[in-house]
Amino acid sequence: LREAWRRIEAKGYRIGNVDVTIIAQAPKMLPHVPQMRINIAEDLGCHMDAVNVKATTTEKLGFTGRGEGIACEAVALVLKADSQ
């Protein structure tokens, strides 16, 4: 993440916001969400308020529901650094 962001930032972009969804049956993610937000914000050089992290399950469906793995989806709004 850090290296990818370094390259994007070098092209004159900044983070607008980031939305992350963690998909896992276990472990419970809620206790870890605040630190995840801090870590992502530090890595991307943005304010923690621009980072949203949430967790959900697949109600025991698929590989995540069987506890065989964890999935993650992330979307970022990337803006030209000179735009408001």
WOFENFEN-V813848 format. One line per field, one symbol per residue. ss: DSSP state (H for helix, E for strand, C for the rest). psi: psi as a letter, one per 20 degrees, with the letter a starting at -180 (. if undefined). burial: 1 if it has 16 or more other ideal C-beta (glycine too) atoms within 10 Angstrom, else 0. A space follows every 50 residues. Layout:
# WOFENFEN-V813848
ss->???
psi->???
burial->???
This chain:
# WOFENFEN-V813848
ss->CHHHHHHHHHCCEEEEEEEEEEECCCCCCHHHHHHHHHHHHHHHCCCHHH EEEEEECCCCCHHHHCCCCCEEEEEEEEEECCCC
psi->gggghggghhjkrrpgrpppppoqhqrphghigghggggggghikrqhij ppprqrrkljqahhhikirqrppqppopqphiq.
burial->00001000000011100101011110001000000010011011010001 1010100000000100000000000101000000
